[in-house]
Amino acid sequence: MSGPLSFLDRPNSYIGKSVPRPNARRLLQGRGVYVDDLRLPLLLHAAFLRSPYAHARIRRIDTARAAQRSGVVRVATAADLAGLYTPWVGVLTHMKGMKSAPQHPLAPGRACWQGEPVAAVVAESRAIAEDAVAEIEVEWEELPAITSPEAALAPGAAAIHPELGDNLAFARSIEAGAVDDAFARAAAVVTETFTFARHTGVCPEARSLLAEFNPADRQLTLHCSSQAPHMMKEIVLRHFALAESDVRVICRDVGGSYGIKIHVYPDEMAVIALALLLGRSIKFVADRLESFVSDIHARAHRVEARMALAADGEILAIDIDDLTGIGPYSTYPRSSAVEGNQVVNLVGSWYRCANYRARLAVAFQNKPPMSQYRAVGHPIACAVTEGLVDLGARALGIDPAELRRRNLLADDAYPCTSPAGLRFEKLSHQRALERLLALMDYAGLRREQQALRARGIHRGIGLASFVEITNPGPAFYGVGGAPISAQDGCTLRLDPGGSVTCAISITEQGQGTETVVAQIVASVLAIPLDRIRIVTGDTERTPYGGGTWASRGTGIGGEAALQAAKALRANILALAGAMLQAAPADLDLGEGWIVDSASGQRRIGLDEVGRVGYFRGDTLPPGVQPELVATRHYQPRDYPFAFTNGVQASWLELDIETGFITLLKHWVVEDCGTAVNPLLVDEQVRGGVVQGLGGALFEECLYDEAGQLLNGSLADYLVPMAGEMPDIEVAHLATPTQTSELGAKGVGEAGTAGAPAAVMNAINDALAPLGARVAAQPFTPERILRALGRI
Amino acid sequence: MSDAVAIRLSVNGATLERRVPARQSLVDFLRDGLGLTGTRAGCEHGVCGACTVRLDGAPVRACLVFAAQLDGARVETIEGLSDSGEIAALQAAFHARNALQCGFCTAGVLVIAAELLKRATVPSRAEIRGLLSGNYCRCTGYHAIIDAVEAACHARAGNPG
C-alpha cells in the first residue's frame, strides 16, 4: 500500500473524483466576502475623474470647488502624488526590443486614452466622491488621437511617446524551413485576413481594492481582488519604497478575474498612494462604466494569413502577419506583447508543418491598454490556423475532419518541437479528434446537414483543434525581470485533533483551487476531505508563490501540495513509529488512522498522534522531536510549459434572412493530463467555451475614429447569456505529464482557445453553399448579411 | 441628512424603520444600510442581474429600485431565503453540480431560479435558459446552472433523477 504513486490508486483516493466544492456553500448563501463587502471603521472611498478624450493635454486643473464639498477629504492630481511612488514601465527584458513609456497613477499633464485616471477624490462615501469628481474643472487641449495600429505604424506617424521615437512597442519574426519553396510547389494556396475585435473581461465583480492603513505601526494591508497576492505585494514594495514587513496582501473571494485583475492599474496605485499620503484606509471599487474604459482590453488583432497545401491535403507551409494595437502603454508587469507573441508562437503548431513564417508588430495607440486576458493569444492563433485548414479543405475538396486527420501531429511523434520552438512532451491530437467525431456523430450530423439544406435550413459544422500553454516555468516572466514567481509552495500542519491545515500560495477565484488541493492532500494522507482546512490568498499566511493564472494552479500548486503531503506523511509515520515502537516503513495511513501496512489493522488515530505530538512529548523516547508541519515547493523545470491539447466542434443554424446564428450544440474533447476533479474540469472548460463564444459572436469594444468608446455599458456591450448559449458536452483524455508526480496539466483556457475557431468554421460551413464567408469577429448578424450580399 | 426619507419595511421577515437618502438604491441600502452584503452590485444599470432580490414576492433588480420607494414593502434577500430554508434544495442542486464558480452572480441566479420552482410543471432546458437569460455569469458556461435548476425542478415534481 505504500510507494510514491500509490495515492493515485488507493481505493479511497480523491484523485479523479467529482466531489463538490466545500467552499461553495457560503457562496450559495451570499456569504462570500468580496472586497466591497469589507466594512472598516472610518473607511474612505475613492472615485476618479477620467479623461474624456483619447489624447489630450491638461492645461489646467482646478480642484478647489470639489475639495470644499462636505465629506470630501482630499482631491489629488498627479502633482499631489509626485514623489510618493516611482513610475513603472511594462517591458520584459527577454523580449528583445520591447519598449514602453513610464506610467503614473494619475496622468501627469497629458492623457493618452479615454478613461485614463486624471484626478482622484477621497471622501466619506463613494457617492460624495462622485459628486466631487463632477466639480473638478479641467481645461483640456485635445490632441490628435492615433487609434488604429495601421496609422500608428504608418511612415511619419507622430510618436505617442516622443521619447520612444515611434509607436512600435515590439516586433518579432519567425522563419522556419523553406516557406517560399513550399508555396511555389503547392497544389492549393489559401489566403484570408482574420480580424479579432478588441474586447474585455467584464468580471462580475469589478476591479476592487481596499488599502487598509494603520498609522500606528505603518502597516499597509491591501485587500485585493486579484490572482497573484505575492506579486502585488512585490510591486507595491518596489514602487512605494516600503519594507517587506510593512505590506500584506489579502485576496478573499474574487468575483471573477480571467486575467483582468492580475495587472497593475493606475487608479489602484493612486489609491495606495493616497492611503499612504493621508494615513487612512481607502476603498476603490470600479463601477461598471469605468470598468469598460479602465480594465485591460484584449484580442484586437489583424492577421493576414496564407497556407500552402499539396494535392493530397498535406499542409506544406503557413505564413502569417499579425498586427495588433495595445493602447498607449505596455501593461505592467506582464507587458502587452505576450498576446501577439503567443499568436506567432502557436499558429500551426499542432500540425506536421515544418515551413513557417510569422511576423508580429505591436503598436501603441490611443485606446485603453490591452494585455493578458484568459487564453492569451490562443483564440487568435487557433482561429487563424483552423480557418486556414477549413479553407484548404474546401479548396481541395477534402472533408475538413479528414484534412485534420492527415495533418495533426501523430500521437507517437513525441517529444517534438514546433517550427517556432515550442517543445511538446506528449499530446493526443489524433485520439482527441477521433473521440470528438464519435462523440458528436460527425457522419450523422453531415447527413442531417445535407438533408436540411435541401429544405432551405442552413446549418454548419465547425471543428477546431488546439494546444494550450499551461504550467509556465520561470522562463515565461521571471527571466524578463518581472517579480512573478513560477514556483508555488504548500505548508501542511497536522493539528492536535487529527485534522490538517493547508496553506498554499495558489489562489481561488472560483475554479475550485481549494477543493483540488484538499483532494490531493486528503488522498496522500488518507483522511476525509472535511478534515482539511485550506488557506489561500494571504501573503502573511501562505508560502511564497505565483498564484493562479496561465492554467497553472493544479499543475504547479497541486504538485507542491502532493509533495508537502508526502513529507508530512513521512513525519507523521516517524512520530507514530516512535510512539508504537514500530519501524515507520511498517506503518501506513488509512482513513484517519495509523495502520499496520501489512495487515491494514488500525493502530492509533491521527488525533492520538497529534495529542501526543503537541501535548505529551514527555511520553516520547529521548531525542524524538515531533515535526508535524511540512512544506514543499514546486516549479516546472523540464519544459518551459506543459502543453495540453484538445479539439472542439460547433453545430449551429444560420438564418440567412436575419443573419442570426443559433448555437445548437458544442462539443469539447480535451486532455489536461490527470484530472483531479472532473466535475470542476468540465465546468472550467464550459466556462472557457462560453467566454470564447462571447468574443466570437457578441463582444466588441466599439470605438469611433477619435478613440471614443461607443458601447461602454452592459446594456450596449453584449456578453453571452444563458439564452444564447448551447449545451456543451465535454469528454476527456488523460495524458499525464511525466514532469510531475501528479501528472496534472492546466485546463483553464482550453475552452476559450478553441471555441471561436469552431464557431467561425461552423458559420463558414453553413455559408459555403451560398458562396459567402466571414473572417471578422465578432460574427454579428450585420457581418453575416454583408457577407451574403443582403445589405 | 436633509433629503432623507423615512421608511418602514420588512426585510427577511424583520420589520425595520430607517431614514434613507432619497437617491439611495435598494442594493446600496441592503449592503450599506443593513449589512446584507449577499446582494451584490454588478452593473448598477439593471442588466447583469447580480443584485436580484424579491420585493413583495416578485424578483426585482435592487439597483433599479430606490430605497425610498420601499415604505410598506416586503424584501427578501439571499440571506433570508437561505436561513428560511426555502431554497435549500436549489442550493443543494447547485452545490452538487458545481453550478457556480466565483459566486458573485449566484444569489441573483438563485432568486430567479426559485421562481421556476414555484411552477407546477417542470420547465424545459430552453425555458430555464430563457428565464435565466437576464443573469450574467462569466465563469460557468451556464450549462451546470441549467442542469442544477432542471434537477431541482424534477426533484420538486417528484421525478427521479
Interface residues (C-beta under 8 A of the other chain):
Chain A: P20 R21 A24 R25 L27 L28 Q29 G30 R31 G32 V33 Y34 D36 D37 R39 A127 G201 V202 C203 P204 E205 A206 D253 V254 G255 G256 Y258 D287 R288 Q509 G510 Q511 G512 L679 L680 D682 E683 V685 R686 G687 G688 V689 V690 Q691 S713 L714 A715 V719 M721 A722 G723 E724 M725 D727 I728 G751
Chain B: P21 R23 R31 G35 T37 G38 T39 R40 A41 G42 C43 E44 H45 G46 V47 C48 A50 T77 I78 E79 S82 Q91 F94 H95 A96 R97 N98 L100 Q101 C102 G103 F104 C105 T106 A107 L110 R125 I128 R129 G130 L132 S133 G134 N135 Y136 C137 R138 C139 T140 G141 Y142 H143 A144 I145 I146
